[in-house]
Amino acid sequence: MIHDDKIPHYGKDWTTLAEALGDLRYDALSEFLSALSQKIAKDADADTGSERHQLAQELYSSAAKLEAAAGATEKAWEICEPFMDESLID
């Protein structure tokens, strides 16, 4: 797998990408963080299989922290949801 150093439509404009992600509703942001966690864990699995154990360990750590961030963001959503305009919630 080739890992790129930019994202289509954003290039390397990490600030704009961070703003776009940060503007998501917290439930959607939580889903994104969880999906990213799963992707990083999948990469870690592949590195474990290739005996790149140090790399895999760091990726597993990153995945766990992303999943923790997803959980905290989901809790933020649970706090906000009762105050959201119901027409904005699908």
Long-range contacts (C-beta under 8 A, 24 or more apart in sequence): 1-46, 25-77, 25-84, 25-88, 26-73, 26-74, 26-76, 26-77, 26-80, 27-74, 27-77, 27-81, 29-73, 30-70, 30-71, 30-73, 30-74, 30-77, 31-70, 33-66, 33-67, 33-69, 33-70, 33-73, 34-66, 34-67, 34-70, 36-66, 37-63, 37-64, 37-66, 37-67, 37-70, 38-63, 40-66
